[in-house]
Amino acid sequence: MKISYLAEHPQFIDALAPLVSAQLRPIDPEETLDGRVEKLHAHLNRDILPIAWIAHSKSRVFGTAALRVKDLPGREDLTPWPGGVFVVPRYRGRGIGAALCEAVERKAASIDTAPRLYLFTLDKQAWYSRLGWEMYESCSWCGHPGDIMVKSPAAPNNHSTGRQICR
């Protein structure tokens, strides 16, 4: 498995978009496949936000995550946001989400966007806590209760894991 910028492999958008859209549609009534494709295309960047990464092999995509200026309507005062963390269901539980989050955090630290990162989660608080995130405040999205979590990005360290990160 490799972690790369989505900009390096835009061919995976067609595989990712329907999966991500299907997961979000029950929560966000405005979610559409065309809108998801458009949003993923907007993330085809390497040095300006929004940026997306993918976990992949040569022919398969396993997941995606992004770094955005804003991600939660009404909380534009908080920035930047890791968001869109998604792992294809059959590949969950293998460390892919954690590897994607690590890539996002490394980039945030390297571009020095802010001393803190914020994310919103409906139901993955325990998982993010294991990755070092802390509770910031409760809120809601599309009428669903969740939490904003906060973390200081780690300083860049290319030797912390054996994973290939953003080659």
Secondary structure, 3 states (H helix, E strand, C coil): CEEEEHHHCHHHHHHHHHHHHHHHCCCCCCCCHHHHHHHHHHCCCCCCCCEEEEEECCCCEEEEEEEECCCCCCCCCCCCEEEEEEECHHHCCCCHHHHHHHHHHHHHHHHCCCCCEEEEECCCHHHHHHCCCEEEEEEEECCEEEEEEEECCCCCCCCCCCCCECC
